[in-house]
């Protein structure tokens, strides 16, 4: 593997995502897939199962929040600087249904100093807009990949 200082921004995003994915039991066990990664961007998808349904027979909002939060995490950690959520909010627009394949597309809005803002749009397999999530990140000490020689 290339040394971190020799990596392009895209290579750094991919390597950071691979390192994070290896330890992300929650996303893996929920059947999520990491479909796209780039600096400040990430797309994750998940199929809604009957085990994820609420009392109305729809996808429980917590699972949609988790999908969006995972996409947010991969986007804001794509620079090999550990980042955590400082604040998140979600607005549900239409129900997710059992069997739906939901995709959360995270895109960086702003990244300055230790703070970042990311918008995450959740859509279903038909492209319908299911939910909108906004995450505020804060960088903390540490990297995903070693930076020393």
C-alpha positions as CSV (number, residue, x, y, z in Angstrom):
1,X,0.0,0.0,0.0
2,X,1.1,3.5,-0.8
3,X,2.2,5.8,2.1
4,X,-0.6,8.2,3.1
5,X,1.4,11.2,1.9
6,X,1.6,9.6,-1.6
7,X,-2.1,8.9,-2.0
8,X,-4.5,11.0,-4.1
9,X,-7.6,12.3,-2.3
10,X,-9.7,9.5,-3.9
11,X,-7.2,6.8,-2.8
12,X,-7.2,8.3,0.7
13,X,-11.0,8.3,0.9
14,X,-11.0,4.6,-0.3
15,X,-8.4,3.5,2.1
16,X,-10.0,5.4,5.0
17,X,-13.4,3.8,4.1
18,X,-11.9,0.3,4.0
19,X,-10.3,0.7,7.4
20,X,-13.6,2.0,8.9
21,X,-15.6,-0.7,7.2
22,X,-13.5,-3.5,8.7
23,X,-14.6,-2.4,12.2
24,X,-18.2,-1.3,11.4
25,X,-20.2,-4.3,12.7
26,X,-23.5,-2.4,12.8
27,X,-23.5,-1.4,9.1
28,X,-22.3,-4.8,8.0
29,X,-24.8,-6.8,10.2
30,X,-27.7,-4.7,8.9
31,X,-26.7,-5.7,5.3
32,X,-25.5,-2.3,4.2
33,X,-23.3,-1.9,1.2
34,X,-20.8,0.9,0.6
35,X,-21.5,1.7,-3.0
36,X,-19.6,4.9,-3.5
37,X,-16.8,6.8,-1.6
38,X,-15.0,10.0,-2.5
39,X,-13.6,12.9,-0.5
40,X,-16.6,14.2,1.4
41,X,-19.1,11.8,-0.2
42,X,-20.4,8.3,0.5
43,X,-23.4,6.3,-0.7
44,X,-24.6,3.3,1.4
45,X,-27.6,1.1,0.6
46,X,-29.7,-1.4,2.6
47,X,-32.7,-3.6,1.9
48,X,-35.5,-3.3,4.4
49,X,-36.4,-6.6,5.9
50,X,-39.5,-7.6,8.0
51,X,-37.3,-7.5,11.1
52,X,-36.9,-3.7,10.5
53,X,-40.6,-3.0,10.4
54,X,-42.6,-0.9,12.9
55,X,-46.2,-1.3,14.2
56,X,-47.5,0.2,11.0
57,X,-45.8,-2.4,8.8
58,X,-43.3,0.2,7.4
59,X,-39.6,0.6,8.0
60,X,-38.9,1.7,11.5
61,X,-37.4,5.3,11.4
62,X,-34.5,4.2,13.5
63,X,-33.2,2.0,10.7
64,X,-33.4,4.8,8.2
65,X,-31.6,7.1,10.6
66,X,-28.9,4.4,11.0
67,X,-28.5,4.1,7.3
68,X,-28.1,7.9,6.9
69,X,-25.8,8.1,9.9
70,X,-23.6,5.4,8.4
71,X,-23.3,7.3,5.1
72,X,-22.6,10.5,7.0
73,X,-19.8,8.7,9.0
74,X,-18.1,7.5,5.9
75,X,-18.3,10.9,4.1
76,X,-17.0,12.9,7.0
77,X,-14.2,10.3,7.7
78,X,-13.0,10.3,4.1
79,X,-9.9,12.5,4.8
80,X,-8.1,10.1,7.2
81,X,-9.0,12.3,10.1
82,X,-11.3,10.7,12.7
83,X,-14.6,12.5,12.9
84,X,-17.7,12.0,15.0
85,X,-21.3,13.2,14.9
86,X,-21.9,16.4,16.9
87,X,-25.6,16.8,15.9
88,X,-27.9,15.0,13.5
89,X,-31.5,15.6,12.4
90,X,-33.8,13.7,10.1
91,X,-37.0,14.5,8.3
92,X,-39.1,11.5,7.1
93,X,-41.0,12.3,3.9
94,X,-42.6,8.9,2.9
95,X,-42.5,5.5,4.5
96,X,-39.9,2.9,3.6
97,X,-41.5,-0.4,2.9
98,X,-40.5,-3.9,3.6
99,X,-38.4,-5.0,0.5
100,X,-37.4,-1.5,-0.4
101,X,-33.7,-1.0,-1.3
102,X,-32.9,2.4,0.4
103,X,-29.9,4.4,-0.6
104,X,-28.4,7.2,1.5
105,X,-26.3,9.6,-0.5
106,X,-24.1,11.8,1.8
107,X,-22.6,15.0,0.4
108,X,-20.4,17.5,2.1
109,X,-21.9,21.0,2.4
110,X,-19.1,22.6,4.5
111,X,-15.8,21.6,6.1
112,X,-13.9,24.2,8.0
113,X,-11.5,23.7,10.9
114,X,-12.8,20.8,13.0
115,X,-16.4,21.2,11.9
116,X,-18.3,19.8,8.9
117,X,-21.9,19.8,7.7
118,X,-23.2,17.0,5.5
119,X,-26.6,16.5,3.8
120,X,-27.8,12.9,3.3
121,X,-30.7,12.1,1.0
122,X,-32.4,8.7,1.3
123,X,-34.2,7.4,-1.8
124,X,-35.8,4.1,-2.6
125,X,-35.2,1.8,-5.6
126,X,-37.7,3.9,-7.6
127,X,-35.8,7.1,-6.9
128,X,-38.5,8.4,-4.5
129,X,-37.2,10.8,-1.9
130,X,-37.8,9.0,1.4
131,X,-36.0,11.2,4.0
132,X,-33.5,14.0,4.4
133,X,-30.8,14.0,7.1
134,X,-28.3,16.6,8.1
135,X,-25.3,15.8,10.1
136,X,-22.8,18.1,11.8
137,X,-19.4,16.5,12.4
138,X,-16.5,17.3,14.6
139,X,-13.0,16.0,14.1
140,X,-11.2,14.3,17.0
141,X,-7.7,13.1,17.6
142,X,-6.6,10.1,15.5
143,X,-6.4,8.8,12.0
144,X,-7.7,5.7,10.2
145,X,-4.4,5.0,8.5
146,X,-0.9,5.4,10.0
147,X,0.7,8.7,9.0
148,X,4.1,8.3,10.5
149,X,7.0,6.8,8.5
